[in-house]
Amino acid sequence: MEVNPNLSEKARHDYKLVQLAANGDEKAYAELLDRYRDAIYYMLLKMVNNKSDAEDLTIEAFGKAFKNITQYTPNYAFSTWLFKIATNNCIDFIRKKKGNMISLDQTADDQESAGTPLQSNTLDPEENMIKSQRVILMRNVVKNLKPRYRALVELRYFKEYSYEEIATELNLPIGTVKAQLFRARELLYNILKNSKPNIK
């Protein structure tokens, strides 16, 4: 594919990394992640003003970009494409969050008349059962992953290790840990989607 001659040297290097990543090169994924993670995070932090949400949205943005990496075309810089994905995903998140929020300006009577029930943070017995079924299902699905992905998922989601702790435990660069976790999540999603479990 012909590269836009107006692309900067940095953008040309990104395109080479994209080509490598599209062919399964995990170091290329890790380098792209390292190059743009902080910039994406701080942009999203300004949009949502919440560190935890910004971190989750940063992971989601890279996850979506890496999932669709073969769709990137070098008509414009990879960073432009990535920031657009991150921005659109964040706008969707803000819209959904606003839809789930109850206005603080409303009185209790207004809320009742508007038919907006206040959500309880505690799970009822049925929800608890569904949650435990999901955990069992996830553990069974994780067993189908390759050993390196299985170790990452177990440390991150079952033992709740931080990225730094996983990197130390597995003796891997933190960028590689994050890139491989994206891949592991994608594999898990596909396995779950195809298994069509009987859990809502």
C-alpha positions, 0 to 999 in steps of 0.5 A: 500500500502506498504511504502518504508522502506527507507523513512525518518520519514518526508516522512512517515508523508507526506504519512499519510497526502497524504492518508488523503488528498486523502480522502478529509481531507482539513487540510491535504491539508493545512499542505502539502501546508505549509510544501513545499510552500516556498521550491517550490517557491524559487526553481521556483524563481531560474528557472524563476527569476520573483516573480509573475511567481514563485508565479503562478507556485507554485500555479499551481504545488500544484494544479496539485499535489493535482488534481493527489494526488491519483496517488502518490505512496510511493516508493519515498518521496512525496517531490520528486514527488511534486518537479518533478511536479513543475519542469516539469510544470516550464520547460513547462512554460519557453518553452511556454514563449520563443516561445512567445518572440521576440528576442531583438537582431533582428531589426524591419526588421528582425521581419517583414521578420520573420512574427512575429507581435508585440502583443498589450496589449490593447484588441480590441472590440471583445476581450472585449466582449468575456472577459465580456461574460467570466466574466458573465459565471464565475459568473453564474458558481460560484453560483453553488459552495458550499457557502464556496467555493463561498465566497473564489472565490468571494473574490479572483477573483472578489474582488481581495483580497490577501490570507491574507485578505481572511484569516482575512475576513473568520477567517481561517488559510491561509493554509486552504484558499489556499487549499480550493481555489485549490479545488474550482478552480478544481470544477470550471474547471469541471463545465466549462468543462462539461457545454461546453460554446459557448465562445472561 
